[in-house]
Amino acid sequence: MFAQSRGVNQQYKAKFRSLSFNLKDPKNPDLRARVLEGDIEAQELVEMSAEQLASSEKKAEYSQIREHIMAESVRGNTQVASTDQFQCGRCKQRKCTYYQMQTRSADEVGLGV
């Protein structure tokens, strides 16, 4: 781990905290058992992502969140907000709803070389 991060830096400290938390977590006995039994070697443990280190309960939670996000993106649900700060140009009422849209990167002005 020290060699991977090329010394003690933010990356090293973050990885150390992640490993320490996941190995000490009482809700994650599987990881601890796999390390103690030798199923996971030290090098493999250091290279594991936070999601791979997580307990099965957390993995299920992450999966559920990922599925929810994918469903929202496929449906194209946009969050709409209401306000009275704007006035409609056609009817002159102040009952407005608005939503935020992301512009395509192709629409952005590039720097000429």
Residue pairs with C-beta under 8 A, 6 or more apart in sequence:
1 12
1 15
1 16
1 46
2 8
2 12
4 46
5 11
5 12
5 15
15 46
18 50
18 53
19 45
19 46
19 53
22 28
22 31
22 50
22 53
22 54
22 55
23 31
23 32
23 35
25 31
25 55
27 55
27 57
27 58
28 53
28 54
28 55
28 58
30 55
30 56
31 40
31 53
31 55
34 40
35 45
40 48
51 59
51 62
54 62
78 99
78 100
78 101
79 99
79 100
80 97
80 98
80 99
81 97
81 98
81 99
82 95
82 96
82 97
83 96
83 97
83 98
84 94
84 95
84 96
85 94
85 96
86 94
86 96
86 98
87 93
87 94
87 96
88 94
88 95
88 96
